[in-house]
Amino acid sequence: MNTAFDAATLANRATSALRAYDPGHDLPALRLRFGAVLSELGSNENPLGPSKLAMRAATRVLEDIWRYPDPLGASLKAKLSSELGVPVSGITLGNGSHELLMLMAQCFADAEHPVVHSQFGFAVFPIAAAAAGARSIAVPALPADHPDAPYGHDLPAIAAAVTDDTRLVYLANPNNPTGTWFTDAALEAFLSTIPAQTLVVVDEAYHEYVDAEGLSSGLHLLTRYPNLIVTRTFSKAYALAGLRIGYMLSHPSVAAVCERLRESFNVNGVALAAAEAALGDHEHRARVRETNRRDRAWLAGELTARGLRVLPSQTNFVLVDLGRDAAAFEAHLFERGVIVRPMGGYRLPHTVRVSVGSRAELERLLENLP
Ligand SMILES: Cc1ncc(COP(=O)(O)O)c(C=O)c1O
């Protein structure tokens, strides 16, 4: 290798400001090391797995992988349109919702038009801004001892940080990594104060898990607020994380702008077919939701009983505030094949995020706590 050559010096200004994604531990190696007793509680995956209908649809499509997929995803969009009551022209499909979050900044933000998000908001938000060469403003989160949403989004403070130049606001509801949420009424009050030329993205990756009072979705506000955008994913409750598919609901003109930059075949045919079948399996979705609700409450209760502080969550994970640096706690579990996610990258080094895995995985976590 020619060590004198270093392409890092050639990266454009936006890319120079970025660091590569930290994928966490080497999970394939850990699967070999620990086998069936590995407890993977670091990535917020769904331990029930996908709907059988989705699996069957995916398998059928394998015969056609020599063809390009439908670049419009028309069949899935029609299904989403009828399930959600939104026009097809307002639906954009993505290679995971991550891609859509990035796409919006690429299409709408730039050096003159900054992005606003919450401190401890989903990590992709500032990355999307930086990749678009835009400044991102992280608004201080609610305090750690807030009764409803510790470390959560402070919507009035976010609204106060928005100016006429702000082109994008990213909110996550519920948020990763905090698990916190805000109500539909709070979202509406927020939107009523935001300039019409500022796009507000509500990332609802965990939407299918929510059951708190006053919380459903931003979806019903789309017609009243054309600057509102809702993103969702098939990675979590639908358990199709490996296929990479998400969707965005917006005013048709927002979708039309995104079409200019979207890669023509960004979503593969297996993902399109599996997602469409998964949407139709209401029974599986209800089972996933109920199992998560039950096990999340059980896990929170067990951890609390052992003296740990578990933050309120409307997702398929909980954030545990240890009140001290989490490195030794995480390392202790890691050596015993229990993978949880330390949150130092979010500047929350005293916390770990724990997915609501299978009962067996969660029991191994409890048995192995330091
Ligand atoms: C809040 C939030 N948004 C978006 C995503 C991206 O999900 P995907 O790209 O798998 O759709 C995640 C994944 O962890 C998330 O937690």
The ligand as an SDF file (V2000), in Angstrom:
LIG
                    3D

 16 16  0  0  0  0  0  0  0  0999 V2000
  -35.2580    7.0510   15.4910 C   0  0  0  0  0  0  0  0  0  0  0  0
  -34.7680    6.2420   14.3420 C   0  0  0  0  0  0  0  0  0  0  0  0
  -34.9910    6.6930   13.1080 N   0  0  0  0  0  0  0  0  0  0  0  0
  -34.5770    6.0410   12.0210 C   0  0  0  0  0  0  0  0  0  0  0  0
  -33.8910    4.8480   12.1430 C   0  0  0  0  0  0  0  0  0  0  0  0
  -33.3790    4.2100   10.8790 C   0  0  0  0  0  0  0  0  0  0  0  0
  -33.9770    3.0070   10.6460 O   0  0  0  0  0  0  0  0  0  0  0  0
  -33.8850    2.2900    9.2260 P   0  0  0  0  0  0  0  0  0  0  0  0
  -32.8700    2.9940    8.4050 O   0  0  0  0  0  0  0  0  0  0  0  0
  -33.5330    0.8880    9.5550 O   0  0  0  0  0  0  0  0  0  0  0  0
  -35.2590    2.4340    8.6390 O   0  0  0  0  0  0  0  0  0  0  0  0
  -33.6320    4.3250   13.3990 C   0  0  0  0  0  0  0  0  0  0  0  0
  -32.8560    3.0810   13.5370 C   0  0  0  0  0  0  0  0  0  0  0  0
  -32.3990    2.6950   14.5600 O   0  0  0  0  0  0  0  0  0  0  0  0
  -34.0880    5.0360   14.5380 C   0  0  0  0  0  0  0  0  0  0  0  0
  -33.8600    4.5890   15.7660 O   0  0  0  0  0  0  0  0  0  0  0  0
  1  2  1  0
  2  3  1  0
  2 15  2  0
  3  4  2  0
  4  5  1  0
  5  6  1  0
  5 12  2  0
  6  7  1  0
  7  8  1  0
  8  9  2  0
  8 10  1  0
  8 11  1  0
 12 13  1  0
 12 15  1  0
 13 14  2  0
 15 16  1  0
M  END
$$$$
